[in-house]
C-alpha cells in the first residue's frame, strides 16, 4: 500500500450495494454510503488521483461523485481496460501505483493490471481470487472508506487529514 497514489473504483457493487430501485418512468436509483463519500473527498484533498470507471450511465451518480471533487468520471464504459490505460497515460501514472476496487467480471482484466487489486467482501469469487485486499465491508456499506483509510494510514496521511480539518 505504500506505493499507491491513485484510486480507481467501479460504482455498482462497490460504491453501491448493487441494487437499483426501478421507477415507473424507467429511472434507476442507487444508494451510496456517506462514509465512502467522506473518504473519497479526503483522498482528493490529500492529493491522490481518484477515478471512477463504470458501465452504468446514471447522471445522479456523476453528480454525487463530482460533488466530492472527483473530475475523472467515466460512465457507460464497456471496455474498462481501454479507459484505465487512457487515464494512466493522461496523468503519467504507473500501474503499480494504482489501487483498483471492483466486484464483478467486467473489472477482472483491469484488476490484473493494477498494482493493488481490491474488492468488497461480497464480490464474486473470481474477483476475490485475484484481490490482494478484500475489505471486510460489503459494496455500498463502507468498503471504499475501508480501503482508502487503510492506504492513508499506512502512508501516515489519515490522521494528517483529520488534524488539518479540525485545526
N, C-alpha and C positions, 0 to 999 in steps of 0.2 A: 504493500500500500504506500510505501514511501515515494515511489516514482510517479504516482498518479497526479496529473494536473488537469485532467479532463474527465467529465462525467457525461455519459450518453445514456438516455433512458428511453425505453418503449413506454407507451401510455397504457393501453388496455391490458390489465393483468399485472401491471407494475405500479403505475400511478393511480390506477383504479382497481377495483376488485374484479373486474372483468364482466360485471353485469351491466346491462343497459336497460333503461326504462324506455319503452316504446310508446309514444303518444299517438293518438288517432291521426294526427297530421303527418305521421312518419318520422317526426323528430326523435332523436335518440339522446337521452340524458345520462350523464355519468356522474359518479360521486368521487371526489378526491379528498384525501386526508390533509387537514390543515398543518399537521406536523411535518409532512413531506414538503409542503409549500415553504414552511419556515426554513427547513434545511436547504432547499434549493436556493432560496434567497440568500442564505448565509454563504453558500458556496460561491454564488455570483459575487457577493460583496467581498469575499476573500480573494477574488481574482482567478478563480478556476474557470475554465471553459465549461459551459453546460449546454448540452444539445438534446433535443427531443427528435427522435425518428420513429414515426408511427404509420401504420397502414390506415388508421382511422382518419376521418376528414372533418370532425366536429369543430366548428368555429368557436364554440364555447370553450373547448379545451385550449385552443390557440389564445383566446383572450385571457384565460386564467394563467397560462404559462408566461405569456408576455407580461402580465401584471407583476410577475415575480422578477422581472428584469432579464429574462432569457430571450435572446434575439434569434438564436439558431433553432427554429422550429420547423420541422419538415413533416407535414401531414400528407396522407394519401400516397405514401411511398410503398411501392410493391417490391422494389429491389433495394433492400436496405444496405447491401454491401456497396453499391454504387454511391449512395448518398454518404455513407460512412467514409469512403475514400475521398470523395469531394470535400467533405468537411475537414478531414485531416490535412489534405493538400492546401486548402484555403488558409489555414492557420499554422501550417508547418508543424503539425503535431505528429509525434511518433506513435505508432500503435501501442507500444509498450507503456506509454503514459496515459492510456485510456482505460477507465473502468466503464464497462457496458453492462447494464442490467436489463435482462429480458426474461420472458417467461414461457415462450412457445416457439414452435418450429421456425417461423419467419426470422427469429433472432439468432438462430443456430450458427450460420456461417460468420456473421459479424462477431459473435462471441468467441469463436475460434481465433479470430484475428486480434481481438482486443488484448491488452496487457493483463487485465483482470476481468474475467467473466464472473458475473454475479447474478443472482436470481432471488425472487421471493420464495418462501418455503413451500408455497403451493404451485410452483412452476411444474411443467410437465417433466416426466422422468428423463427424457432426452436432454433437456436443458440443465437439469440438476446434475446429470452425469458429467457435464463439461464445465461446471461452475467451480471456481476456486473459492468463492464465498457464497454461501446460502444463508440469507437472512432468516432469523427466527420469526420474522413477521411475514404475513401474507401480503399479496398485492393489494394496494389500496388501504392497507392497515399499518403503514409506517415503515415499510421495507426500504423506501428511498431515504427517509430520515436515518434509518439504521446504518446504511452503507456510507452515506455522506459523513455522518458523525464518526464512524469508525476511521475513515480515511483522515479526517481533520484531526482527530485525537492522536493518531499515530504520528502525524506530521506536526503536532503541537500547535494547531491552529484553531481547535474547537473553543477552548476557553479564551483564547485571544480575541475571537469574535464576540464572545459573550461579554467579556470585560469591556470591549470598545463600545458596545451598545448601551452599557449602563454606567459609563463614566460621567 
